[in-house]
Amino acid sequence: MGRGVGARRRRHLGPLGLRTGRWLPEVGGRWAGSRRLRSRASPPLALRCGPTMPQYQTWEEFSRAAEKLYLADPMKARVVLKYRHSDGSLCIKVTDDLVCLVYRTDQAQDVKKIEKFHSQLMRLMVAKESRSVAMETD
Amino acid sequence: MVLLESEQFLTELTRLFQKCRLSGSVFITLKKYDGRTKPIPRKGSVEGFEPSDNKCLLRATDGKKKISTVVSSKEVNKFQMVSFWCTLYALSQGKGEHIEQWVR
């Protein structure tokens, strides 16, 4: 019973290894769930995380997706910038607490694009609804 | 969280950048703000609250110290011109090869 102790801990987990499973006493006792677990591979990382968090490699894709996310619900979305001078890296994240879009860079030309995007978003936020300016995507 | 006026916020932000020059990160958060000063009650609605449309919250932290400011449509120009990106540029002087890209 090499897997005995681990199985006891995992008995509340479902077949995918997530905490949604139930006991299966009707199948044959308290180890029934764990016997099924042995043959399952662990789920992909995307399933285990809650909200999706794509990291974009190109600025164009990121800016289009971020603009769409902000316009879908302006009150919910927020923009976070993280600047590390020691690494010379800048990371911009746009999220509405369900979906999270991230773009990282250490190139100066990208930093200028990020700055322009940030300013455009700030202008969008303070503009009155009747005169909202459409953003220009790169 | 310290709420500051816009000039004070920019000064403190510059200080944050200078402090985190050798190690650490500066986080800047931007989100739309409707001017509420009281939390939303679980039952009923806030009386006499008019959501305003032309403000946003700007927050900055280095992990320890937190500052914030409210930017309205009148002040947004100030933030575009004397933007904290000038600070970034000043700090990135060390990485000399891309300086000409900062010049508008």
gemmi code that builds the backbone of each chain (N, CA, C; Angstrom):
import gemmi

chains = {
    "A": [
        ("MET", (0.853, -1.208, 0.000), (0.000, 0.000, 0.000), (0.874, 1.237, 0.000)),
        ("GLY", (1.699, 1.305, -1.040), (2.626, 2.435, -1.094), (1.898, 3.764, -1.168)),
        ("ARG", (0.733, 3.773, -1.782), (0.029, 5.040, -1.954), (-1.011, 5.281, -0.883)),
        ("GLY", (-0.990, 4.482, 0.166), (-2.068, 4.550, 1.161), (-2.231, 5.916, 1.803)),
        ("VAL", (-1.132, 6.468, 2.305), (-1.253, 7.724, 3.068), (-1.674, 8.863, 2.142)),
        ("GLY", (-1.074, 8.939, 0.977), (-1.431, 10.004, 0.043), (-2.872, 9.903, -0.388)),
        ("ALA", (-3.345, 8.668, -0.525), (-4.720, 8.468, -0.966), (-5.704, 8.968, 0.076)),
        ("ARG", (-5.342, 8.770, 1.346), (-6.235, 9.239, 2.411), (-6.382, 10.756, 2.340)),
        ("ARG", (-5.265, 11.440, 2.003), (-5.345, 12.899, 1.919), (-6.110, 13.334, 0.679)),
        ("ARG", (-6.056, 12.515, -0.363), (-6.638, 12.954, -1.631), (-8.084, 12.538, -1.774)),
        ("ARG", (-8.655, 11.931, -0.763), (-9.975, 11.322, -0.973), (-11.060, 12.335, -1.280)),
        ("HIS", (-10.871, 13.602, -0.898), (-11.891, 14.601, -1.184), (-11.715, 15.216, -2.555)),
        ("LEU", (-10.674, 14.805, -3.275), (-10.452, 15.365, -4.595), (-11.155, 14.533, -5.645)),
        ("GLY", (-11.609, 15.199, -6.689), (-12.280, 14.483, -7.768), (-11.275, 13.826, -8.683)),
        ("PRO", (-11.745, 13.271, -9.780), (-10.851, 12.535, -10.681), (-9.772, 13.407, -11.308)),
        ("LEU", (-9.991, 14.696, -11.430), (-8.980, 15.561, -12.027), (-7.989, 16.080, -10.994)),
        ("GLY", (-8.139, 15.674, -9.769), (-7.248, 16.206, -8.749), (-7.695, 17.553, -8.224)),
        ("LEU", (-8.907, 17.974, -8.570), (-9.421, 19.261, -8.081), (-10.397, 19.020, -6.955)),
        ("ARG", (-10.601, 20.056, -6.158), (-11.416, 19.854, -4.956), (-12.900, 19.911, -5.282)),
        ("THR", (-13.336, 19.176, -6.275), (-14.760, 19.156, -6.583), (-15.304, 17.738, -6.493)),
        ("GLY", (-14.441, 16.848, -6.160), (-14.871, 15.438, -6.151), (-15.614, 15.082, -4.896)),
        ("ARG", (-16.290, 13.943, -4.939), (-17.011, 13.472, -3.759), (-16.506, 12.089, -3.429)),
        ("TRP", (-16.820, 11.645, -2.248), (-16.549, 10.243, -1.898), (-17.371, 9.354, -2.815)),
        ("LEU", (-16.875, 8.165, -3.022), (-17.644, 7.211, -3.831), (-17.848, 5.935, -3.024)),
        ("PRO", (-18.621, 6.016, -1.953), (-18.769, 4.806, -1.129), (-19.488, 3.687, -1.876)),
        ("GLU", (-20.349, 4.065, -2.836), (-21.110, 3.027, -3.541), (-20.197, 2.190, -4.435)),
        ("VAL", (-19.062, 2.711, -4.793), (-18.188, 1.944, -5.677), (-17.364, 0.937, -4.890)),
        ("GLY", (-17.167, 1.178, -3.644), (-16.430, 0.161, -2.880), (-15.546, 0.754, -1.820)),
        ("GLY", (-16.115, 1.600, -0.968), (-15.335, 1.990, 0.192), (-14.584, 3.276, -0.004)),
        ("ARG", (-13.866, 3.707, 1.045), (-13.273, 5.036, 1.044), (-12.065, 5.147, 0.150)),
        ("TRP", (-11.479, 4.107, -0.297), (-10.335, 4.227, -1.184), (-10.743, 4.230, -2.642)),
        ("ALA", (-12.032, 4.189, -2.885), (-12.479, 4.078, -4.273), (-12.011, 5.283, -5.086)),
        ("GLY", (-12.188, 6.481, -4.541), (-11.801, 7.680, -5.277), (-10.312, 7.690, -5.557)),
        ("SER", (-9.537, 7.264, -4.583), (-8.096, 7.341, -4.762), (-7.604, 6.334, -5.781)),
        ("ARG", (-8.304, 5.186, -5.888), (-7.875, 4.214, -6.899), (-8.038, 4.808, -8.275)),
        ("ARG", (-9.082, 5.609, -8.480), (-9.276, 6.233, -9.790), (-8.217, 7.298, -10.039)),
        ("LEU", (-7.750, 7.933, -8.978), (-6.792, 9.017, -9.153), (-5.465, 8.536, -9.710)),
        ("ARG", (-5.114, 7.304, -9.391), (-3.785, 6.831, -9.774), (-3.540, 6.890, -11.256)),
        ("SER", (-4.623, 6.676, -12.031), (-4.405, 6.592, -13.468), (-4.579, 7.941, -14.156)),
        ("ARG", (-4.904, 8.987, -13.408), (-5.140, 10.276, -14.066), (-3.876, 11.116, -14.066)),
        ("ALA", (-3.613, 11.774, -15.176), (-2.511, 12.745, -15.200), (-2.976, 14.020, -14.508)),
        ("SER", (-2.038, 14.805, -14.057), (-2.449, 16.059, -13.391), (-2.983, 17.025, -14.432)),
        ("PRO", (-3.955, 17.859, -14.055), (-4.585, 18.736, -15.044), (-3.606, 19.811, -15.512)),
        ("PRO", (-3.852, 20.349, -16.697), (-2.961, 21.417, -17.177), (-3.040, 22.638, -16.261)),
        ("LEU", (-1.974, 23.407, -16.250), (-1.890, 24.540, -15.335), (-3.053, 25.496, -15.511)),
        ("ALA", (-3.534, 25.678, -16.771), (-4.589, 26.649, -17.027), (-5.861, 26.280, -16.268)),
        ("LEU", (-6.129, 24.961, -16.120), (-7.341, 24.560, -15.409), (-7.225, 24.836, -13.922)),
        ("ARG", (-6.013, 24.686, -13.405), (-5.855, 24.812, -11.962), (-5.928, 26.265, -11.526)),
        ("CYS", (-5.488, 27.200, -12.386), (-5.579, 28.604, -12.013), (-7.023, 29.045, -12.112)),
        ("GLY", (-7.420, 30.039, -11.382), (-8.787, 30.547, -11.426), (-9.005, 31.348, -12.696)),
        ("PRO", (-8.697, 32.650, -12.669), (-8.906, 33.444, -13.879), (-7.810, 33.137, -14.890)),
        ("THR", (-8.103, 33.369, -16.186), (-7.086, 33.132, -17.211), (-6.127, 34.315, -17.223)),
        ("MET", (-4.881, 34.039, -17.530), (-3.872, 35.099, -17.464), (-2.916, 34.989, -18.628)),
        ("PRO", (-3.346, 35.367, -19.839), (-2.421, 35.244, -20.959), (-1.342, 36.320, -20.920)),
        ("GLN", (-0.118, 35.911, -21.251), (0.994, 36.844, -21.381), (1.215, 37.060, -22.861)),
        ("TYR", (1.139, 38.311, -23.294), (1.211, 38.587, -24.722), (2.657, 38.810, -25.150)),
        ("GLN", (2.990, 38.326, -26.351), (4.345, 38.501, -26.871), (4.427, 39.702, -27.797)),
        ("THR", (3.276, 40.120, -28.373), (3.308, 41.274, -29.270), (2.436, 42.379, -28.690)),
        ("TRP", (2.917, 43.617, -28.888), (2.217, 44.766, -28.328), (0.836, 44.958, -28.969)),
        ("GLU", (0.751, 44.699, -30.306), (-0.517, 44.956, -31.001), (-1.637, 44.105, -30.410)),
        ("GLU", (-1.343, 42.814, -30.229), (-2.387, 41.932, -29.674), (-2.795, 42.397, -28.288)),
        ("PHE", (-1.781, 42.733, -27.490), (-2.090, 43.137, -26.118), (-2.950, 44.388, -26.108)),
        ("SER", (-2.567, 45.404, -26.902), (-3.299, 46.672, -26.813), (-4.724, 46.504, -27.302)),
        ("ARG", (-4.928, 45.650, -28.334), (-6.298, 45.435, -28.807), (-7.137, 44.755, -27.730)),
        ("ALA", (-6.577, 43.691, -27.147), (-7.323, 42.938, -26.128), (-7.581, 43.797, -24.892)),
        ("ALA", (-6.586, 44.609, -24.526), (-6.740, 45.426, -23.323), (-7.801, 46.498, -23.522)),
        ("GLU", (-7.805, 47.098, -24.710), (-8.807, 48.124, -24.985), (-10.203, 47.525, -24.937)),
        ("LYS", (-10.327, 46.316, -25.527), (-11.638, 45.638, -25.529), (-12.086, 45.348, -24.096)),
        ("LEU", (-11.159, 44.886, -23.268), (-11.492, 44.543, -21.889), (-11.926, 45.770, -21.108)),
        ("TYR", (-11.242, 46.894, -21.348), (-11.614, 48.109, -20.625), (-12.993, 48.591, -21.080)),
        ("LEU", (-13.226, 48.593, -22.404), (-14.488, 49.139, -22.901), (-15.677, 48.255, -22.512)),
        ("ALA", (-15.430, 46.974, -22.274), (-16.526, 46.092, -21.882), (-17.134, 46.535, -20.553)),
        ("ASP", (-16.292, 46.925, -19.605), (-16.810, 47.424, -18.326), (-15.801, 48.385, -17.723)),
        ("PRO", (-15.917, 49.685, -18.007), (-14.885, 50.623, -17.558), (-14.738, 50.714, -16.048)),
        ("MET", (-15.840, 50.474, -15.302), (-15.712, 50.626, -13.853), (-14.967, 49.462, -13.227)),
        ("LYS", (-14.996, 48.315, -13.890), (-14.365, 47.145, -13.270), (-12.884, 47.031, -13.614)),
        ("ALA", (-12.507, 47.517, -14.796), (-11.143, 47.264, -15.244), (-10.155, 48.189, -14.559)),
        ("ARG", (-8.930, 47.681, -14.321), (-7.855, 48.524, -13.795), (-6.566, 48.151, -14.518)),
        ("VAL", (-5.662, 49.128, -14.506), (-4.383, 48.965, -15.200), (-3.283, 49.045, -14.157)),
        ("VAL", (-2.390, 48.093, -14.139), (-1.300, 48.078, -13.166), (0.021, 48.081, -13.920)),
        ("LEU", (0.923, 48.963, -13.508), (2.250, 49.019, -14.109), (3.265, 48.626, -13.059)),
        ("LYS", (4.236, 47.807, -13.440), (5.279, 47.459, -12.477), (6.618, 47.751, -13.119)),
        ("TYR", (7.358, 48.666, -12.527), (8.637, 49.062, -13.093), (9.758, 48.645, -12.161)),
        ("ARG", (10.759, 47.926, -12.701), (11.924, 47.545, -11.916), (13.146, 48.185, -12.557)),
        ("HIS", (13.746, 49.120, -11.881), (14.894, 49.785, -12.478), (16.103, 48.860, -12.484)),
        ("SER", (16.220, 47.979, -11.480), (17.374, 47.088, -11.406), (17.407, 46.123, -12.585)),
        ("ASP", (16.221, 45.694, -13.059), (16.171, 44.823, -14.226), (15.933, 45.607, -15.505)),
        ("GLY", (15.555, 46.861, -15.379), (15.155, 47.636, -16.547), (13.916, 47.094, -17.208)),
        ("SER", (13.008, 46.490, -16.440), (11.843, 45.862, -17.064), (10.573, 46.563, -16.625)),
        ("LEU", (9.614, 46.549, -17.530), (8.319, 47.160, -17.281), (7.256, 46.130, -17.616)),
        ("CYS", (6.258, 46.020, -16.726), (5.197, 45.052, -16.964), (3.880, 45.791, -16.852)),
        ("ILE", (3.006, 45.646, -17.851), (1.690, 46.280, -17.779), (0.647, 45.181, -17.718)),
        ("LYS", (-0.314, 45.344, -16.821), (-1.367, 44.343, -16.645), (-2.711, 45.055, -16.678)),
        ("VAL", (-3.651, 44.528, -17.466), (-5.002, 45.075, -17.495), (-5.913, 43.949, -17.054)),
        ("THR", (-6.741, 44.200, -16.034), (-7.564, 43.123, -15.520), (-8.924, 43.648, -15.081)),
        ("ASP", (-9.925, 42.761, -15.149), (-11.225, 43.104, -14.568), (-11.584, 42.085, -13.505)),
        ("ASP", (-10.561, 41.496, -12.878), (-10.690, 40.507, -11.812), (-11.240, 39.178, -12.295)),
        ("LEU", (-11.504, 39.043, -13.594), (-11.869, 37.727, -14.130), (-10.804, 37.301, -15.121)),
        ("VAL", (-10.462, 38.242, -15.984), (-9.449, 37.991, -17.004), (-8.315, 38.963, -16.745)),
        ("CYS", (-7.078, 38.497, -16.991), (-5.922, 39.317, -16.666), (-4.963, 39.264, -17.836)),
        ("LEU", (-4.688, 40.398, -18.474), (-3.814, 40.428, -19.640), (-2.507, 41.080, -19.247)),
        ("VAL", (-1.399, 40.451, -19.603), (-0.090, 40.914, -19.141), (0.832, 41.111, -20.334)),
        ("TYR", (1.630, 42.164, -20.295), (2.668, 42.363, -21.313), (3.930, 42.833, -20.608)),
        ("ARG", (5.018, 42.090, -20.811), (6.285, 42.470, -20.172), (7.274, 42.916, -21.225)),
        ("THR", (8.155, 43.836, -20.865), (9.186, 44.233, -21.804), (10.369, 44.837, -21.081)),
        ("ASP", (11.513, 44.846, -21.786), (12.647, 45.610, -21.284), (13.207, 46.502, -22.387)),
        ("GLN", (12.447, 46.678, -23.468), (12.889, 47.497, -24.598), (12.355, 48.917, -24.463)),
        ("ALA", (13.194, 49.886, -24.752), (12.773, 51.278, -24.600), (11.647, 51.637, -25.562)),
        ("GLN", (11.653, 51.050, -26.791), (10.596, 51.438, -27.728), (9.233, 50.964, -27.246)),
        ("ASP", (9.209, 49.801, -26.537), (7.935, 49.331, -25.991), (7.471, 50.225, -24.861)),
        ("VAL", (8.441, 50.751, -24.097), (8.075, 51.602, -22.967), (7.333, 52.835, -23.459)),
        ("LYS", (7.771, 53.368, -24.609), (7.094, 54.536, -25.157), (5.648, 54.186, -25.542)),
        ("LYS", (5.462, 52.990, -26.129), (4.109, 52.558, -26.508), (3.244, 52.389, -25.267)),
        ("ILE", (3.832, 51.813, -24.226), (3.079, 51.594, -22.990), (2.665, 52.934, -22.399)),
        ("GLU", (3.569, 53.909, -22.452), (3.257, 55.219, -21.910), (2.097, 55.860, -22.665)),
        ("LYS", (2.134, 55.745, -23.991), (1.067, 56.331, -24.819), (-0.263, 55.641, -24.494)),
        ("PHE", (-0.222, 54.327, -24.358), (-1.427, 53.557, -24.056), (-2.003, 53.971, -22.698)),
        ("HIS", (-1.110, 54.121, -21.728), (-1.527, 54.505, -20.386), (-2.192, 55.869, -20.406)),
        ("SER", (-1.583, 56.822, -21.161), (-2.170, 58.168, -21.248), (-3.532, 58.126, -21.925)),
        ("GLN", (-3.637, 57.310, -22.984), (-4.923, 57.212, -23.683), (-5.994, 56.661, -22.762)),
        ("LEU", (-5.628, 55.659, -21.961), (-6.602, 55.079, -21.031), (-7.013, 56.100, -19.978)),
        ("MET", (-6.043, 56.880, -19.501), (-6.365, 57.896, -18.496), (-7.334, 58.907, -19.091)),
        ("ARG", (-7.100, 59.320, -20.331), (-7.992, 60.274, -20.982), (-9.384, 59.680, -21.165)),
        ("LEU", (-9.436, 58.414, -21.522), (-10.729, 57.743, -21.677), (-11.496, 57.736, -20.370)),
        ("MET", (-10.775, 57.485, -19.277), (-11.447, 57.385, -17.983), (-12.007, 58.717, -17.534)),
        ("VAL", (-11.295, 59.823, -17.812), (-11.774, 61.115, -17.324), (-12.689, 61.806, -18.318)),
        ("ALA", (-12.803, 61.270, -19.530), (-13.686, 61.908, -20.489), (-15.127, 61.591, -20.137)),
        ("LYS", (-16.025, 62.551, -20.352), (-17.447, 62.312, -20.078), (-17.981, 61.355, -21.126)),
        ("GLU", (-18.988, 60.563, -20.775), (-19.487, 59.524, -21.676), (-19.937, 60.067, -23.016)),
        ("SER", (-20.551, 61.270, -23.003), (-21.094, 61.774, -24.254), (-20.009, 62.159, -25.235)),
        ("ARG", (-18.786, 62.454, -24.671), (-17.738, 62.856, -25.600), (-16.598, 61.865, -25.570)),
        ("SER", (-16.864, 60.585, -25.350), (-15.744, 59.651, -25.208), (-15.009, 59.518, -26.528)),
        ("VAL", (-13.691, 59.521, -26.427), (-12.864, 59.473, -27.629), (-12.511, 58.036, -27.907)),
        ("ALA", (-12.646, 57.601, -29.121), (-12.261, 56.224, -29.456), (-10.744, 56.140, -29.440)),
        ("MET", (-10.238, 55.031, -28.903), (-8.790, 54.889, -28.809), (-8.249, 54.417, -30.129)),
        ("GLU", (-7.020, 54.828, -30.408), (-6.390, 54.348, -31.633), (-5.553, 53.143, -31.275)),
        ("THR", (-5.842, 52.055, -31.905), (-5.005, 50.884, -31.653), (-3.785, 50.990, -32.544)),
        ("ASP", (-2.659, 50.464, -32.044), (-1.410, 50.584, -32.802), (-1.466, 49.772, -34.073)),
    ],
    "B": [
        ("MET", (-3.073, 54.172, 3.156), (-3.037, 54.794, 1.817), (-3.176, 56.295, 2.009)),
        ("VAL", (-2.197, 57.036, 1.540), (-2.211, 58.484, 1.711), (-2.785, 59.126, 0.458)),
        ("LEU", (-3.853, 59.912, 0.621), (-4.447, 60.613, -0.528), (-3.811, 61.990, -0.633)),
        ("LEU", (-3.215, 62.292, -1.783), (-2.488, 63.550, -1.933), (-3.064, 64.376, -3.069)),
        ("GLU", (-2.664, 65.660, -3.104), (-2.958, 66.493, -4.272), (-2.006, 66.121, -5.398)),
        ("SER", (-2.314, 66.584, -6.613), (-1.577, 66.068, -7.767), (-0.093, 66.438, -7.739)),
        ("GLU", (0.230, 67.690, -7.333), (1.664, 68.042, -7.328), (2.429, 67.222, -6.298)),
        ("GLN", (1.785, 67.107, -5.119), (2.434, 66.346, -4.058), (2.610, 64.894, -4.478)),
        ("PHE", (1.583, 64.375, -5.173), (1.649, 62.989, -5.631), (2.833, 62.797, -6.566)),
        ("LEU", (3.011, 63.745, -7.497), (4.120, 63.620, -8.445), (5.462, 63.694, -7.729)),
        ("THR", (5.548, 64.553, -6.724), (6.801, 64.647, -5.958), (7.091, 63.328, -5.249)),
        ("GLU", (6.070, 62.834, -4.575), (6.270, 61.582, -3.836), (6.575, 60.436, -4.783)),
        ("LEU", (5.966, 60.460, -5.976), (6.214, 59.396, -6.953), (7.666, 59.420, -7.400)),
        ("THR", (8.180, 60.643, -7.621), (9.591, 60.753, -7.986), (10.469, 60.158, -6.891)),
        ("ARG", (10.080, 60.452, -5.649), (10.874, 59.915, -4.521), (10.828, 58.389, -4.507)),
        ("LEU", (9.642, 57.843, -4.815), (9.505, 56.384, -4.847), (10.440, 55.778, -5.894)),
        ("PHE", (10.465, 56.421, -7.069), (11.320, 55.916, -8.137), (12.787, 55.963, -7.716)),
        ("GLN", (13.159, 57.066, -7.062), (14.561, 57.197, -6.649), (14.924, 56.150, -5.609)),
        ("LYS", (13.963, 55.887, -4.698), (14.244, 54.912, -3.651), (14.440, 53.524, -4.232)),
        ("CYS", (13.674, 53.204, -5.300), (13.718, 51.849, -5.851), (14.696, 51.740, -6.998)),
        ("ARG", (15.663, 52.662, -7.051), (16.590, 52.656, -8.172), (17.449, 51.405, -8.200)),
        ("LEU", (17.965, 51.004, -7.041), (18.907, 49.890, -7.047), (18.211, 48.550, -6.927)),
        ("SER", (17.124, 48.510, -6.163), (16.415, 47.238, -6.049), (14.966, 47.528, -5.730)),
        ("GLY", (14.084, 46.634, -6.047), (12.675, 46.806, -5.751), (11.908, 47.280, -6.969)),
        ("SER", (10.568, 47.243, -6.857), (9.722, 47.632, -7.973), (8.784, 48.744, -7.547)),
        ("VAL", (8.344, 49.517, -8.528), (7.324, 50.531, -8.294), (6.061, 50.068, -9.006)),
        ("PHE", (4.949, 50.030, -8.270), (3.674, 49.622, -8.858), (2.800, 50.854, -9.004)),
        ("ILE", (2.250, 51.034, -10.187), (1.348, 52.164, -10.417), (0.031, 51.590, -10.913)),
        ("THR", (-1.065, 51.945, -10.234), (-2.375, 51.416, -10.606), (-3.271, 52.558, -11.031)),
        ("LEU", (-4.047, 52.310, -12.078), (-4.953, 53.328, -12.596), (-6.323, 52.698, -12.734)),
        ("LYS", (-7.355, 53.368, -12.172), (-8.694, 52.846, -12.422), (-9.710, 53.971, -12.373)),
        ("LYS", (-10.830, 53.722, -13.024), (-11.875, 54.744, -13.109), (-12.534, 54.903, -11.738)),
        ("TYR", (-12.912, 56.140, -11.424), (-13.436, 56.437, -10.097), (-14.719, 57.231, -10.243)),
        ("ASP", (-15.778, 56.822, -9.502), (-17.032, 57.556, -9.664), (-17.289, 58.495, -8.499)),
        ("GLY", (-16.301, 58.757, -7.686), (-16.437, 59.786, -6.660), (-17.063, 59.330, -5.362)),
        ("ARG", (-17.245, 58.032, -5.173), (-17.885, 57.592, -3.930), (-16.924, 57.731, -2.770)),
        ("THR", (-17.448, 58.142, -1.630), (-16.607, 58.246, -0.438), (-17.089, 57.320, 0.655)),
        ("LYS", (-18.260, 56.708, 0.465), (-18.778, 55.783, 1.472), (-18.891, 54.403, 0.847)),
        ("PRO", (-18.697, 53.347, 1.613), (-18.826, 52.013, 1.037), (-20.274, 51.709, 0.667)),
        ("ILE", (-20.440, 50.771, -0.277), (-21.798, 50.418, -0.713), (-22.431, 49.567, 0.375)),
        ("PRO", (-23.595, 49.978, 0.927), (-24.225, 49.158, 1.959), (-24.796, 47.877, 1.356)),
        ("ARG", (-24.834, 46.817, 2.179), (-25.311, 45.541, 1.657), (-26.784, 45.617, 1.300)),
        ("LYS", (-27.582, 46.315, 2.165), (-29.013, 46.437, 1.863), (-29.296, 47.866, 1.445)),
        ("GLY", (-30.173, 48.034, 0.492), (-30.552, 49.384, 0.086), (-29.446, 50.036, -0.720)),
        ("SER", (-29.627, 51.319, -1.014), (-28.618, 52.018, -1.804), (-28.231, 53.285, -1.075)),
        ("VAL", (-27.099, 53.834, -1.468), (-26.638, 55.072, -0.845), (-27.543, 56.208, -1.282)),
        ("GLU", (-27.998, 57.013, -0.330), (-28.907, 58.107, -0.693), (-28.101, 59.315, -1.105)),
        ("GLY", (-28.595, 59.999, -2.079), (-27.998, 61.269, -2.464), (-26.609, 61.126, -3.052)),
        ("PHE", (-26.317, 60.021, -3.717), (-25.002, 59.855, -4.320), (-25.120, 59.950, -5.825)),
        ("GLU", (-24.400, 60.901, -6.397), (-24.412, 61.088, -7.846), (-23.091, 60.578, -8.398)),
        ("PRO", (-23.097, 59.471, -9.137), (-21.807, 59.007, -9.652), (-21.260, 59.974, -10.693)),
        ("SER", (-20.045, 60.439, -10.470), (-19.444, 61.346, -11.443), (-18.615, 60.556, -12.427)),
        ("ASP", (-18.464, 61.128, -13.603), (-17.946, 60.337, -14.716), (-16.527, 60.705, -15.104)),
        ("ASN", (-15.987, 61.757, -14.507), (-14.767, 62.324, -15.083), (-13.587, 62.238, -14.128)),
        ("LYS", (-13.501, 61.155, -13.357), (-12.372, 61.052, -12.429), (-11.743, 59.685, -12.538)),
        ("CYS", (-10.444, 59.644, -12.176), (-9.822, 58.340, -12.061), (-8.858, 58.375, -10.878)),
        ("LEU", (-8.625, 57.196, -10.350), (-7.737, 57.041, -9.201), (-6.381, 56.592, -9.694)),
        ("LEU", (-5.329, 57.228, -9.182), (-3.986, 56.815, -9.537), (-3.301, 56.454, -8.223)),
        ("ARG", (-2.796, 55.219, -8.136), (-2.133, 54.784, -6.904), (-0.709, 54.385, -7.231)),
        ("ALA", (0.179, 54.553, -6.271), (1.560, 54.127, -6.469), (2.074, 53.546, -5.167)),
        ("THR", (2.894, 52.511, -5.279), (3.482, 51.907, -4.086), (4.805, 51.264, -4.466)),
        ("ASP", (5.646, 51.081, -3.433), (6.868, 50.326, -3.679), (6.839, 49.049, -2.868)),
        ("GLY", (5.666, 48.681, -2.396), (5.554, 47.513, -1.529), (5.403, 47.924, -0.084)),
        ("LYS", (5.974, 49.076, 0.279), (5.869, 49.522, 1.674), (5.029, 50.796, 1.758)),
        ("LYS", (5.463, 51.824, 1.051), (4.775, 53.104, 1.148), (3.715, 53.199, 0.053)),
        ("LYS", (2.528, 53.699, 0.413), (1.447, 53.794, -0.559), (0.998, 55.243, -0.681)),
        ("ILE", (0.824, 55.702, -1.909), (0.287, 57.042, -2.131), (-0.797, 56.948, -3.196)),
        ("SER", (-1.698, 57.926, -3.174), (-2.746, 57.901, -4.193), (-3.211, 59.320, -4.458)),
        ("THR", (-3.867, 59.487, -5.597), (-4.420, 60.783, -5.942), (-5.623, 60.570, -6.838)),
        ("VAL", (-6.493, 61.573, -6.891), (-7.645, 61.530, -7.782), (-7.352, 62.480, -8.930)),
        ("VAL", (-7.465, 61.988, -10.151), (-7.220, 62.807, -11.326), (-8.558, 63.092, -11.980)),
        ("SER", (-8.855, 64.377, -12.175), (-10.097, 64.710, -12.868), (-9.741, 65.237, -14.256)),
        ("SER", (-10.764, 65.562, -15.030), (-10.494, 65.966, -16.412), (-9.660, 67.248, -16.473)),
        ("LYS", (-9.747, 68.099, -15.424), (-8.943, 69.334, -15.472), (-7.466, 69.034, -15.257)),
        ("GLU", (-7.180, 68.007, -14.459), (-5.789, 67.760, -14.103), (-5.098, 66.769, -15.022)),
        ("VAL", (-5.878, 66.140, -15.916), (-5.268, 65.070, -16.691), (-4.169, 65.625, -17.594)),
        ("ASN", (-4.337, 66.889, -18.028), (-3.293, 67.462, -18.874), (-1.983, 67.596, -18.126)),
        ("LYS", (-2.101, 67.980, -16.859), (-0.891, 68.106, -16.049), (-0.155, 66.776, -15.989)),
        ("PHE", (-0.950, 65.710, -15.876), (-0.328, 64.404, -15.778), (0.258, 63.936, -17.105)),
        ("GLN", (-0.268, 64.464, -18.209), (0.324, 64.063, -19.480), (1.641, 64.802, -19.699)),
        ("MET", (1.672, 66.084, -19.379), (2.852, 66.875, -19.672), (3.979, 66.530, -18.712)),
        ("VAL", (3.725, 66.827, -17.424), (4.770, 66.526, -16.444), (4.552, 65.095, -16.021)),
        ("SER", (4.686, 64.173, -16.939), (4.295, 62.812, -16.633), (5.423, 62.084, -15.920)),
        ("PHE", (5.010, 61.024, -15.240), (6.035, 60.298, -14.494), (6.976, 59.545, -15.414)),
        ("TRP", (6.656, 59.574, -16.688), (7.584, 58.960, -17.617), (8.857, 59.775, -17.756)),
        ("CYS", (8.744, 61.104, -17.487), (9.955, 61.905, -17.450), (10.865, 61.385, -16.349)),
        ("THR", (10.231, 61.001, -15.258), (11.000, 60.436, -14.159), (11.676, 59.152, -14.592)),
        ("LEU", (10.894, 58.317, -15.307), (11.455, 57.068, -15.789), (12.649, 57.338, -16.701)),
        ("TYR", (12.489, 58.352, -17.546), (13.557, 58.694, -18.476), (14.798, 59.139, -17.710)),
        ("ALA", (14.553, 59.996, -16.708), (15.691, 60.495, -15.939), (16.419, 59.348, -15.263)),
        ("LEU", (15.651, 58.366, -14.806), (16.274, 57.260, -14.105), (16.936, 56.282, -15.056)),
        ("SER", (16.444, 56.242, -16.281), (17.007, 55.266, -17.194), (18.201, 55.823, -17.937)),
        ("GLN", (18.709, 56.971, -17.497), (19.882, 57.566, -18.124), (21.026, 56.589, -18.208)),
        ("GLY", (21.076, 55.717, -17.237), (22.162, 54.750, -17.205), (22.169, 53.869, -18.446)),
        ("LYS", (20.946, 53.501, -18.921), (20.878, 52.670, -20.117), (20.884, 53.593, -21.318)),
        ("GLY", (22.061, 54.051, -21.711), (22.150, 55.176, -22.644), (21.737, 54.916, -24.067)),
        ("GLU", (21.675, 53.632, -24.487), (21.590, 53.429, -25.942), (20.260, 53.823, -26.555)),
        ("HIS", (19.180, 53.947, -25.755), (17.881, 54.247, -26.359), (17.362, 55.627, -25.991)),
        ("ILE", (18.246, 56.515, -25.537), (17.759, 57.800, -25.021), (17.086, 58.609, -26.122)),
        ("GLU", (17.599, 58.552, -27.349), (17.019, 59.390, -28.406), (15.567, 59.024, -28.670)),
        ("GLN", (15.149, 57.798, -28.288), (13.757, 57.413, -28.516), (12.804, 58.137, -27.589)),
        ("TRP", (13.295, 58.665, -26.472), (12.439, 59.349, -25.518), (12.086, 60.748, -25.976)),
        ("VAL", (12.911, 61.330, -26.874), (12.689, 62.704, -27.283), (11.465, 62.765, -28.182)),
        ("ARG", (10.547, 63.622, -27.831), (9.315, 63.700, -28.624), (9.514, 64.592, -29.825)),
    ],
}
model = gemmi.Model(1)
for chain_id, residues in chains.items():
    chain = gemmi.Chain(chain_id)
    for i, (resn, *xyz) in enumerate(residues, 1):
        res = gemmi.Residue()
        res.name, res.seqid = resn, gemmi.SeqId(i, " ")
        for name, pos in zip(("N", "CA", "C"), xyz):
            atom = gemmi.Atom()
            atom.name, atom.element = name, gemmi.Element(name[0])
            atom.pos, atom.b_iso = gemmi.Position(*pos), 0.0
            res.add_atom(atom)
        chain.add_residue(res)
    model.add_chain(chain)
structure = gemmi.Structure()
structure.add_model(model)
structure.setup_entities()
